[in-house]
Each structure stands twice: as C-alpha cells, then as structure tokens.
C-alpha cells in the first residue's frame, strides 16, 4: 500500500494539487479505519482459535497484534504521504525514532521480566510512538480540508485506478520477497 500511495501522492504534488493530497489522505484514512475495525473484530473473535492453532500461552499476543496492525497501517499512510510530498528528512527522522524506540522499549520490557512478551510489546509500543510522531511530522494543511472541498475534489481521486494499480504492485513485491 505504501508504494502505491506514494506514487499517487507524488503525482498530486507534481501537479501542485494540495487539495488532491488532502482528499487522498482523508479517503485512505477512512478506508484504513474501516478495514482496521473490520479485521480487529474478526481477529478478536478468532483469538481463541489462533491461540490453540499457534500453541500460544496467552491471548495477549493476539490482542497486541491487533494494536500492531492498526498502528502500522497508520504509519504506512503517513510515511507514504511524506514520501509522496518529498519530506524525506522527516521520513529519516521517523525511521531513526522508530529504531531507537524499539531498542529502548525492548530493553526496558525484557529487563522488566516480560521475556518474549516484552520483545513483542516493544515492537507494538514503538509502532504506536512512531505513528503518533509521524502525524506531527505531516504538514498541518493536510488535515485542514472542509467537507465541501472534500466532496468537490473526491471525484478527481481515481480510486479505481489506485486499486487496479495496487494488485500488480502487490504481486510484484510479494513475488520478489518470496524469491529472496
């Protein structure tokens, strides 16, 4: 998703279409919220089955996975926005922040006696911190769009084209990853 969104954010930036960037951000923010809600409910309901199948001691790992999924998807949206509108130094800062957050929280939680749960919890907490940090890194104008402007510019965002582009890019990236 990050690769696809970056392309479209960059295209809108090249056209100097601020409203388009705002609309695309808001449109995918809504979609991410809906998908996260849907998958969170499904995973929550199926948590006992996941615990049995994966032979995990506690459902806590499954519940933390839900939080990780939500925070990671918001991070994908914010990072693709920053990359598309050429805020590369902010992406680098976020990457450094994420890495140090994982390290510091991981050491803390493991030394606090949480063992493997502490390592996983560090990953989740670091993703939450990085997601929040990335929201503050985005220019404030991205969040300032009225409902009227959103309705006016939404038809310019070619969602069917974006979804159509998503499939071959996903297949190519997955095939490349499987090959490696």
TIRO-2110 file (N, C-alpha, C; in Angstrom, 1 decimal):
// TIRO-2110
0.8, -1.2, 0.0, N, 1, A
0.0, 0.0, 0.0, CA, 1, A
0.9, 1.3, 0.0, C, 1, A
2.0, 1.2, 0.8, N, 2, A
2.8, 2.4, 0.8, CA, 2, A
3.4, 2.7, -0.5, C, 2, A
3.8, 1.8, -1.3, N, 3, A
4.4, 2.0, -2.6, CA, 3, A
3.4, 2.7, -3.5, C, 3, A
2.2, 2.1, -3.5, N, 4, A
1.1, 2.6, -4.4, CA, 4, A
0.7, 4.0, -4.0, C, 4, A
0.5, 4.3, -2.7, N, 5, A
0.0, 5.6, -2.2, CA, 5, A
1.1, 6.6, -2.5, C, 5, A
2.4, 6.3, -2.3, N, 6, A
3.5, 7.2, -2.6, CA, 6, A
3.4, 7.7, -4.0, C, 6, A
3.2, 6.8, -4.9, N, 7, A
3.1, 7.2, -6.3, CA, 7, A
2.0, 8.2, -6.6, C, 7, A
0.8, 8.0, -6.0, N, 8, A
-0.3, 8.9, -6.2, CA, 8, A
-0.1, 10.2, -5.5, C, 8, A
0.5, 10.2, -4.3, N, 9, A
0.8, 11.4, -3.6, CA, 9, A
1.8, 12.2, -4.3, C, 9, A
2.8, 11.6, -4.9, N, 10, A
3.8, 12.3, -5.7, CA, 10, A
3.3, 12.9, -7.0, C, 10, A
2.4, 12.1, -7.6, N, 11, A
1.7, 12.7, -8.8, CA, 11, A
0.9, 13.9, -8.5, C, 11, A
0.2, 13.9, -7.3, N, 12, A
-0.6, 15.1, -6.9, CA, 12, A
0.3, 16.3, -6.6, C, 12, A
1.5, 16.0, -5.9, N, 13, A
2.4, 17.0, -5.6, CA, 13, A
3.0, 17.6, -6.9, C, 13, A
3.3, 16.8, -7.9, N, 14, A
3.9, 17.3, -9.1, CA, 14, A
2.9, 18.2, -9.8, C, 14, A
1.6, 17.9, -9.7, N, 15, A
0.6, 18.8, -10.2, CA, 15, A
0.3, 20.0, -9.3, C, 15, A
1.0, 20.1, -8.2, N, 16, A
0.7, 21.1, -7.2, CA, 16, A
-0.8, 21.2, -6.8, C, 16, A
-1.3, 20.0, -6.6, N, 17, A
-2.7, 19.8, -6.2, CA, 17, A
-2.8, 19.5, -4.7, C, 17, A
-2.7, 20.5, -3.9, N, 18, A
-2.8, 20.4, -2.4, CA, 18, A
-4.1, 19.7, -2.0, C, 18, A
-5.2, 20.2, -2.6, N, 19, A
-6.5, 19.6, -2.3, CA, 19, A
-6.5, 18.1, -2.6, C, 19, A
-5.9, 17.7, -3.7, N, 20, A
-5.9, 16.3, -4.0, CA, 20, A
-5.1, 15.5, -3.0, C, 20, A
-4.0, 16.0, -2.5, N, 21, A
-3.3, 15.4, -1.4, CA, 21, A
-4.1, 15.2, -0.2, C, 21, A
-4.8, 16.3, 0.1, N, 22, A
-5.7, 16.3, 1.3, CA, 22, A
-6.8, 15.2, 1.2, C, 22, A
-7.4, 15.2, 0.0, N, 23, A
-8.5, 14.3, -0.2, CA, 23, A
-8.0, 12.8, -0.2, C, 23, A
-6.9, 12.6, -0.9, N, 24, A
-6.4, 11.2, -0.9, CA, 24, A
-6.0, 10.8, 0.5, C, 24, A
-5.4, 11.6, 1.3, N, 25, A
-5.1, 11.3, 2.6, CA, 25, A
-6.3, 10.9, 3.4, C, 25, A
-7.3, 11.8, 3.3, N, 26, A
-8.6, 11.6, 4.1, CA, 26, A
-9.3, 10.3, 3.6, C, 26, A
-9.3, 10.1, 2.3, N, 27, A
-10.0, 9.0, 1.8, CA, 27, A
-9.4, 7.7, 2.3, C, 27, A
-8.1, 7.6, 2.3, N, 28, A
-7.4, 6.4, 2.8, CA, 28, A
-7.4, 6.3, 4.3, C, 28, A
-7.4, 7.4, 4.9, N, 29, A
-7.6, 7.4, 6.4, CA, 29, A
-8.9, 6.7, 6.8, C, 29, A
-10.0, 7.1, 6.1, N, 30, A
-11.3, 6.5, 6.3, CA, 30, A
-11.3, 5.0, 6.0, C, 30, A
-10.6, 4.6, 4.9, N, 31, A
-10.6, 3.2, 4.5, CA, 31, A
-9.8, 2.4, 5.5, C, 31, A
-8.7, 3.0, 5.9, N, 32, A
-7.8, 2.3, 6.9, CA, 32, A
-8.6, 2.1, 8.2, C, 32, A
-9.3, 3.1, 8.6, N, 33, A
-10.1, 3.0, 9.9, CA, 33, A
-11.2, 1.9, 9.7, C, 33, A
-11.8, 1.8, 8.6, N, 34, A
-12.9, 0.8, 8.4, CA, 34, A
-12.2, -0.6, 8.3, C, 34, A
-11.2, -0.8, 7.6, N, 35, A
-10.5, -2.1, 7.5, CA, 35, A
-10.0, -2.5, 8.8, C, 35, A
-9.3, -1.6, 9.5, N, 36, A
-8.8, -1.9, 10.8, CA, 36, A
-9.9, -2.4, 11.8, C, 36, A
-11.0, -1.7, 11.7, N, 37, A
-12.2, -2.0, 12.6, CA, 37, A
-12.7, -3.4, 12.2, C, 37, A
-12.8, -3.7, 10.9, N, 38, A
-13.3, -5.0, 10.5, CA, 38, A
-12.4, -6.1, 10.9, C, 38, A
-11.1, -6.0, 10.6, N, 39, A
-10.1, -7.0, 10.9, CA, 39, A
-9.9, -7.2, 12.4, C, 39, A
-10.0, -6.1, 13.1, N, 40, A
-9.8, -6.1, 14.6, CA, 40, A
-10.9, -7.0, 15.2, C, 40, A
-12.1, -6.8, 14.7, N, 41, A
-13.3, -7.6, 15.3, CA, 41, A
-13.1, -9.1, 14.9, C, 41, A
-12.7, -9.3, 13.7, N, 42, A
-12.5, -10.7, 13.2, CA, 42, A
-11.4, -11.4, 14.0, C, 42, A
-10.3, -10.7, 14.2, N, 43, A
-9.1, -11.3, 14.9, CA, 43, A
-9.5, -11.5, 16.4, C, 43, A
-10.2, -10.5, 17.0, N, 44, A
-10.7, -10.6, 18.4, CA, 44, A
-11.6, -11.8, 18.6, C, 44, A
-12.5, -12.0, 17.6, N, 45, A
-13.4, -13.1, 17.7, CA, 45, A
-12.7, -14.5, 17.6, C, 45, A
-11.7, -14.5, 16.7, N, 46, A
-11.0, -15.7, 16.4, CA, 46, A
-9.7, -15.9, 17.3, C, 46, A
-9.5, -15.0, 18.2, N, 47, A
-8.3, -15.1, 19.1, CA, 47, A
-8.2, -16.5, 19.8, C, 47, A
-9.2, -17.0, 20.3, N, 48, A
-9.1, -18.4, 21.0, CA, 48, A
-8.6, -19.4, 20.0, C, 48, A
-9.1, -19.4, 18.8, N, 49, A
-8.6, -20.3, 17.7, CA, 49, A
-7.2, -20.1, 17.4, C, 49, A
-6.8, -18.8, 17.2, N, 50, A
-5.4, -18.5, 17.0, CA, 50, A
-4.4, -19.0, 18.1, C, 50, A
-4.9, -18.9, 19.3, N, 51, A
-4.1, -19.3, 20.4, CA, 51, A
-3.9, -20.8, 20.4, C, 51, A
-5.0, -21.5, 20.1, N, 52, A
-4.9, -23.0, 20.0, CA, 52, A
-4.0, -23.4, 18.8, C, 52, A
-4.3, -22.9, 17.7, N, 53, A
-3.5, -23.3, 16.5, CA, 53, A
-2.0, -23.0, 16.6, C, 53, A
-1.7, -21.8, 17.1, N, 54, A
-0.3, -21.4, 17.2, CA, 54, A
0.3, -21.9, 18.5, C, 54, A
-0.5, -22.5, 19.4, N, 55, A
0.0, -23.0, 20.7, CA, 55, A
0.7, -21.9, 21.5, C, 55, A
0.0, -20.8, 21.6, N, 56, A
0.5, -19.7, 22.4, CA, 56, A
-0.2, -19.8, 23.8, C, 56, A
0.6, -19.4, 24.7, N, 57, A
0.1, -19.5, 26.1, CA, 57, A
-1.0, -18.5, 26.4, C, 57, A
-1.0, -17.3, 25.8, N, 58, A
-1.9, -16.3, 26.2, CA, 58, A
-2.5, -15.6, 24.9, C, 58, A
-3.7, -15.1, 25.1, N, 59, A
-4.3, -14.3, 24.0, CA, 59, A
-3.7, -12.9, 23.9, C, 59, A
-2.9, -12.6, 24.8, N, 60, A
-2.3, -11.2, 24.8, CA, 60, A
-1.6, -10.9, 23.6, C, 60, A
-0.8, -11.9, 23.1, N, 61, A
-0.1, -11.8, 21.8, CA, 61, A
-1.0, -11.4, 20.7, C, 61, A
-2.1, -12.1, 20.6, N, 62, A
-3.1, -11.9, 19.5, CA, 62, A
-3.7, -10.5, 19.7, C, 62, A
-4.0, -10.1, 20.9, N, 63, A
-4.6, -8.8, 21.1, CA, 63, A
-3.6, -7.7, 20.8, C, 63, A
-2.4, -7.9, 21.1, N, 64, A
-1.3, -6.9, 20.8, CA, 64, A
-1.1, -6.9, 19.3, C, 64, A
-1.3, -8.0, 18.6, N, 65, A
-1.2, -8.0, 17.1, CA, 65, A
-2.2, -7.1, 16.5, C, 65, A
-3.4, -7.0, 17.1, N, 66, A
-4.4, -6.1, 16.6, CA, 66, A
-3.9, -4.6, 16.7, C, 66, A
-3.3, -4.3, 17.8, N, 67, A
-2.8, -2.9, 18.0, CA, 67, A
-1.7, -2.7, 17.1, C, 67, A
-0.8, -3.7, 16.9, N, 68, A
0.3, -3.5, 15.9, CA, 68, A
-0.2, -3.3, 14.5, C, 68, A
-1.2, -4.0, 14.1, N, 69, A
-1.8, -3.9, 12.8, CA, 69, A
-2.4, -2.5, 12.6, C, 69, A
-3.1, -1.9, 13.6, N, 70, A
-3.7, -0.6, 13.5, CA, 70, A
-2.6, 0.5, 13.4, C, 70, A
-1.6, 0.4, 14.3, N, 71, A
-0.6, 1.4, 14.3, CA, 71, A
0.3, 1.4, 13.0, C, 71, A
0.6, 0.2, 12.6, N, 72, A
1.4, 0.0, 11.4, CA, 72, A
0.7, 0.5, 10.1, C, 72, A
-0.6, 0.3, 10.1, N, 73, A
-1.4, 0.8, 8.9, CA, 73, A
-1.4, 2.4, 8.9, C, 73, A
-1.5, 3.0, 10.0, N, 74, A
-1.5, 4.4, 10.1, CA, 74, A
-0.1, 4.9, 9.7, C, 74, A
0.9, 4.2, 10.1, N, 75, A
2.3, 4.6, 9.8, CA, 75, A
2.5, 4.5, 8.3, C, 75, A
2.0, 3.5, 7.7, N, 76, A
2.1, 3.3, 6.2, CA, 76, A
1.5, 4.6, 5.5, C, 76, A
0.3, 5.0, 6.0, N, 77, A
-0.4, 6.1, 5.4, CA, 77, A
0.5, 7.4, 5.5, C, 77, A
0.9, 7.7, 6.7, N, 78, A
1.7, 8.9, 7.0, CA, 78, A
3.0, 8.9, 6.3, C, 78, A
3.7, 7.8, 6.3, N, 79, A
5.0, 7.7, 5.6, CA, 79, A
4.9, 7.8, 4.1, C, 79, A
3.8, 7.2, 3.5, N, 80, A
3.6, 7.3, 2.1, CA, 80, A
3.3, 8.8, 1.7, C, 80, A
2.5, 9.4, 2.6, N, 81, A
2.2, 10.9, 2.3, CA, 81, A
3.5, 11.7, 2.4, C, 81, A
4.3, 11.5, 3.4, N, 82, A
5.6, 12.2, 3.5, CA, 82, A
6.5, 12.0, 2.3, C, 82, A
6.6, 10.7, 1.9, N, 83, A
7.4, 10.4, 0.8, CA, 83, A
6.9, 11.0, -0.5, C, 83, A
5.6, 10.9, -0.7, N, 84, A
5.0, 11.5, -1.9, CA, 84, A
5.1, 13.0, -2.1, C, 84, A
5.1, 13.7, -0.9, N, 85, A
5.2, 15.1, -1.0, CA, 85, A
6.7, 15.6, -0.7, C, 85, A
7.6, 14.6, -0.7, N, 86, A
9.0, 14.9, -0.7, CA, 86, A
9.5, 15.4, 0.7, C, 86, A
9.1, 14.8, 1.8, N, 87, A
9.5, 15.2, 3.1, CA, 87, A
10.5, 14.1, 3.6, C, 87, A
11.6, 13.9, 2.8, N, 88, A
12.4, 12.8, 3.1, CA, 88, A
13.2, 12.9, 4.4, C, 88, A
13.5, 14.1, 4.8, N, 89, A
14.3, 14.2, 6.1, CA, 89, A
13.3, 13.9, 7.2, C, 89, A
12.1, 14.1, 7.1, N, 90, A
11.1, 13.7, 8.2, CA, 90, A
11.0, 12.1, 8.2, C, 90, A
11.0, 11.5, 7.0, N, 91, A
10.9, 10.1, 7.0, CA, 91, A
12.2, 9.5, 7.7, C, 91, A
13.3, 10.1, 7.4, N, 92, A
14.6, 9.6, 8.0, CA, 92, A
14.5, 9.8, 9.5, C, 92, A
14.0, 10.9, 10.0, N, 93, A
13.8, 11.1, 11.4, CA, 93, A
12.9, 10.1, 12.0, C, 93, A
11.8, 9.8, 11.3, N, 94, A
10.8, 8.8, 11.8, CA, 94, A
11.4, 7.4, 11.9, C, 94, A
12.2, 7.1, 10.9, N, 95, A
12.9, 5.8, 10.9, CA, 95, A
13.9, 5.7, 12.1, C, 95, A
14.6, 6.7, 12.3, N, 96, A
15.6, 6.7, 13.4, CA, 96, A
14.8, 6.6, 14.8, C, 96, A
13.7, 7.4, 14.9, N, 97, A
12.9, 7.4, 16.1, CA, 97, A
12.3, 6.0, 16.3, C, 97, A
11.8, 5.4, 15.2, N, 98, A
11.2, 4.0, 15.4, CA, 98, A
12.3, 3.0, 15.8, C, 98, A
13.5, 3.1, 15.2, N, 99, A
14.5, 2.1, 15.6, CA, 99, A
14.9, 2.3, 17.1, C, 99, A
15.2, 3.5, 17.5, N, 100, A
15.5, 3.7, 18.9, CA, 100, A
14.4, 3.4, 19.8, C, 100, A
13.2, 3.7, 19.4, N, 101, A
12.0, 3.3, 20.3, CA, 101, A
11.9, 1.8, 20.5, C, 101, A
12.2, 1.1, 19.4, N, 102, A
12.1, -0.4, 19.6, CA, 102, A
13.3, -0.9, 20.5, C, 102, A
14.4, -0.3, 20.3, N, 103, A
15.6, -0.7, 21.1, CA, 103, A
15.4, -0.4, 22.6, C, 103, A
15.0, 0.9, 22.9, N, 104, A
14.8, 1.3, 24.3, CA, 104, A
13.7, 0.6, 24.9, C, 104, A
12.5, 0.5, 24.3, N, 105, A
11.4, -0.2, 24.9, CA, 105, A
11.6, -1.7, 25.0, C, 105, A
12.3, -2.3, 24.0, N, 106, A
12.6, -3.7, 24.1, CA, 106, A
13.5, -4.0, 25.3, C, 106, A
14.6, -3.3, 25.4, N, 107, A
15.5, -3.5, 26.6, CA, 107, A
14.7, -3.3, 27.9, C, 107, A
13.9, -2.2, 28.0, N, 108, A
13.2, -2.0, 29.2, CA, 108, A
12.2, -3.1, 29.5, C, 108, A
11.4, -3.5, 28.5, N, 109, A
10.4, -4.6, 28.8, CA, 109, A
11.1, -5.9, 29.1, C, 109, A
12.1, -6.3, 28.4, N, 110, A
12.8, -7.6, 28.7, CA, 110, A
13.4, -7.5, 30.1, C, 110, A
14.1, -6.4, 30.4, N, 111, A
14.7, -6.4, 31.8, CA, 111, A
13.6, -6.3, 32.9, C, 111, A
12.5, -5.8, 32.5, N, 112, A
11.4, -5.8, 33.5, CA, 112, A
10.8, -7.2, 33.7, C, 112, A
11.3, -8.2, 33.0, N, 113, A
10.9, -9.5, 33.2, CA, 113, A
9.8, -10.1, 32.3, C, 113, A
9.5, -9.3, 31.3, N, 114, A
8.4, -9.8, 30.4, CA, 114, A
8.8, -10.8, 29.3, C, 114, A
10.1, -11.1, 29.2, N, 115, A
10.7, -12.0, 28.3, CA, 115, A
10.2, -11.8, 26.8, C, 115, A
9.7, -12.8, 26.2, N, 116, A
9.3, -12.7, 24.8, CA, 116, A
8.1, -11.7, 24.6, C, 116, A
7.2, -11.7, 25.6, N, 117, A
6.1, -10.7, 25.6, CA, 117, A
6.7, -9.3, 25.6, C, 117, A
7.8, -9.1, 26.3, N, 118, A
8.4, -7.8, 26.3, CA, 118, A
8.9, -7.4, 25.0, C, 118, A
9.5, -8.3, 24.3, N, 119, A
10.1, -8.0, 22.9, CA, 119, A
9.0, -7.6, 22.0, C, 119, A
7.9, -8.4, 22.0, N, 120, A
6.7, -8.1, 21.1, CA, 120, A
6.0, -6.8, 21.5, C, 120, A
5.9, -6.6, 22.8, N, 121, A
5.3, -5.4, 23.3, CA, 121, A
6.1, -4.2, 22.9, C, 121, A
7.4, -4.3, 22.9, N, 122, A
8.3, -3.2, 22.5, CA, 122, A
8.0, -2.9, 21.0, C, 122, A
7.9, -3.9, 20.2, N, 123, A
7.5, -3.6, 18.8, CA, 123, A
6.2, -2.9, 18.6, C, 123, A
5.2, -3.3, 19.4, N, 124, A
3.9, -2.6, 19.3, CA, 124, A
4.0, -1.2, 19.8, C, 124, A
4.6, -1.0, 21.0, N, 125, A
4.7, 0.3, 21.6, CA, 125, A
5.5, 1.3, 20.7, C, 125, A
6.6, 0.8, 20.1, N, 126, A
7.4, 1.6, 19.2, CA, 126, A
6.6, 2.0, 18.0, C, 126, A
5.8, 1.1, 17.4, N, 127, A
5.0, 1.4, 16.3, CA, 127, A
3.9, 2.5, 16.6, C, 127, A
3.4, 2.4, 17.8, N, 128, A
2.4, 3.4, 18.3, CA, 128, A
3.1, 4.8, 18.4, C, 128, A
4.3, 4.8, 19.0, N, 129, A
5.0, 6.1, 19.2, CA, 129, A
5.4, 6.6, 17.8, C, 129, A
5.9, 5.8, 16.9, N, 130, A
6.2, 6.3, 15.5, CA, 130, A
5.0, 6.8, 14.8, C, 130, A
3.9, 6.1, 14.9, N, 131, A
2.7, 6.6, 14.2, CA, 131, A
2.3, 8.0, 14.7, C, 131, A
2.3, 8.1, 16.0, N, 132, A
2.0, 9.5, 16.6, CA, 132, A
3.0, 10.5, 16.2, C, 132, A
4.2, 10.2, 16.2, N, 133, A
5.3, 11.1, 15.8, CA, 133, A
5.1, 11.5, 14.3, C, 133, A
4.7, 10.5, 13.5, N, 134, A
4.6, 10.8, 12.1, CA, 134, A
3.4, 11.7, 11.8, C, 134, A
2.4, 11.7, 12.6, N, 135, A
1.2, 12.6, 12.5, CA, 135, A
1.7, 14.0, 12.7, C, 135, A
2.6, 14.2, 13.7, N, 136, A
3.1, 15.5, 14.0, CA, 136, A
4.1, 16.0, 12.9, C, 136, A
4.6, 15.1, 12.2, N, 137, A
5.6, 15.4, 11.1, CA, 137, A
4.9, 15.9, 9.8, C, 137, A
3.6, 15.5, 9.7, N, 138, A
2.9, 15.9, 8.5, CA, 138, A
2.6, 17.4, 8.5, C, 138, A
2.6, 18.1, 7.4, N, 139, A
2.2, 19.5, 7.4, CA, 139, A
0.8, 19.6, 7.9, C, 139, A
0.5, 20.7, 8.6, N, 140, A
-0.8, 20.9, 9.2, CA, 140, A
-1.9, 21.0, 8.1, C, 140, A
-1.5, 21.5, 6.9, N, 141, A
-2.5, 21.8, 5.9, CA, 141, A
-3.2, 20.5, 5.4, C, 141, A
-2.5, 19.4, 5.6, N, 142, A
-3.1, 18.1, 5.1, CA, 142, A
-4.4, 17.8, 5.9, C, 142, A
-4.5, 18.2, 7.1, N, 143, A
-5.7, 17.9, 7.9, CA, 143, A
-6.8, 18.9, 7.8, C, 143, A
-6.5, 20.0, 7.1, N, 144, A
-7.4, 21.1, 7.0, CA, 144, A
-8.1, 21.2, 5.7, C, 144, A
-9.2, 20.4, 5.6, N, 145, A
-10.0, 20.4, 4.4, CA, 145, A
-11.4, 20.3, 4.8, C, 145, A
-12.2, 21.2, 4.3, N, 146, A
-13.6, 21.2, 4.6, CA, 146, A
-14.4, 20.0, 3.9, C, 146, A
-15.6, 19.7, 4.4, N, 147, A
-16.4, 18.7, 3.8, CA, 147, A
-16.8, 19.1, 2.4, C, 147, A
-17.0, 20.4, 2.2, N, 148, A
-17.3, 20.8, 0.9, CA, 148, A
-16.2, 20.6, -0.1, C, 148, A
-15.0, 21.0, 0.2, N, 149, A
-13.8, 20.8, -0.6, CA, 149, A
-13.6, 19.3, -0.8, C, 149, A
-13.8, 18.5, 0.2, N, 150, A
-13.6, 17.1, 0.1, CA, 150, A
-14.5, 16.5, -0.9, C, 150, A
-15.8, 16.9, -0.9, N, 151, A
-16.8, 16.4, -1.8, CA, 151, A
-16.5, 16.9, -3.2, C, 151, A
-15.9, 18.1, -3.3, N, 152, A
-15.6, 18.7, -4.7, CA, 152, A
-14.4, 18.0, -5.3, C, 152, A
-13.4, 17.7, -4.5, N, 153, A
-12.2, 17.1, -5.1, CA, 153, A
-12.1, 15.6, -5.1, C, 153, A
-13.0, 14.9, -4.4, N, 154, A
-13.0, 13.5, -4.3, CA, 154, A
-13.1, 12.8, -5.7, C, 154, A
-14.0, 13.3, -6.6, N, 155, A
-14.0, 12.6, -7.9, CA, 155, A
-12.7, 12.7, -8.7, C, 155, A
-11.8, 13.6, -8.3, N, 156, A
-10.5, 13.7, -9.0, CA, 156, A
-9.6, 12.6, -8.6, C, 156, A
-9.8, 12.1, -7.4, N, 157, A
-9.0, 11.0, -6.9, CA, 157, A
-9.5, 9.7, -7.5, C, 157, A
-8.7, 9.1, -8.4, N, 158, A
-9.1, 7.9, -9.1, CA, 158, A
-8.9, 6.7, -8.3, C, 158, A
-9.9, 6.4, -7.4, N, 159, A
-9.7, 5.3, -6.5, CA, 159, A
-9.7, 3.9, -7.2, C, 159, A
-10.5, 3.8, -8.3, N, 160, A
-10.5, 2.5, -9.0, CA, 160, A
-9.1, 2.3, -9.7, C, 160, A
-8.5, 3.4, -10.2, N, 161, A
-7.2, 3.3, -10.8, CA, 161, A
-6.2, 2.9, -9.7, C, 161, A
-6.3, 3.5, -8.5, N, 162, A
-5.4, 3.1, -7.4, CA, 162, A
-5.5, 1.7, -7.0, C, 162, A
-6.7, 1.2, -6.9, N, 163, A
-7.0, -0.2, -6.5, CA, 163, A
-6.5, -1.1, -7.7, C, 163, A
-6.6, -0.7, -8.9, N, 164, A
-6.1, -1.5, -10.0, CA, 164, A
-4.6, -1.6, -10.1, C, 164, A
-4.0, -0.5, -9.7, N, 165, A
-2.5, -0.4, -9.6, CA, 165, A
-2.0, -1.2, -8.4, C, 165, A
-2.8, -1.3, -7.4, N, 166, A
-2.4, -2.0, -6.1, CA, 166, A
-2.2, -3.5, -6.4, C, 166, A
-3.0, -4.1, -7.2, N, 167, A
-2.9, -5.6, -7.4, CA, 167, A
-1.6, -6.0, -8.0, C, 167, A
-1.2, -5.4, -9.2, N, 168, A
0.1, -5.9, -9.8, CA, 168, A
1.3, -5.5, -9.0, C, 168, A
1.3, -4.3, -8.3, N, 169, A
2.4, -3.9, -7.5, CA, 169, A
2.5, -4.9, -6.3, C, 169, A
1.4, -5.3, -5.7, N, 170, A
1.4, -6.2, -4.6, CA, 170, A
2.0, -7.6, -5.0, C, 170, A
1.5, -8.0, -6.2, N, 171, A
2.0, -9.3, -6.7, CA, 171, A
3.5, -9.2, -6.9, C, 171, A
4.0, -8.2, -7.6, N, 172, A
5.4, -8.0, -7.9, CA, 172, A
6.3, -7.9, -6.6, C, 172, A
5.8, -7.2, -5.6, N, 173, A
6.6, -7.1, -4.3, CA, 173, A
6.6, -8.4, -3.6, C, 173, A
5.4, -9.1, -3.6, N, 174, A
5.4, -10.4, -2.9, CA, 174, A
6.2, -11.4, -3.6, C, 174, A
6.2, -11.4, -4.9, N, 175, A
7.0, -12.4, -5.7, CA, 175, A
8.5, -12.1, -5.5, C, 175, A
8.9, -10.9, -5.4, N, 176, A
10.2, -10.5, -5.2, CA, 176, A
10.7, -10.9, -3.8, C, 176, A
9.8, -10.7, -2.8, N, 177, A
10.1, -11.1, -1.4, CA, 177, A
10.3, -12.6, -1.3, C, 177, A
9.3, -13.3, -1.9, N, 178, A
9.4, -14.8, -1.9, CA, 178, A
10.7, -15.3, -2.6, C, 178, A
11.1, -14.7, -3.7, N, 179, A
12.3, -15.1, -4.4, CA, 179, A
13.5, -14.9, -3.5, C, 179, A
13.5, -13.8, -2.8, N, 180, A
14.7, -13.5, -1.9, CA, 180, A
14.7, -14.4, -0.7, C, 180, A
END
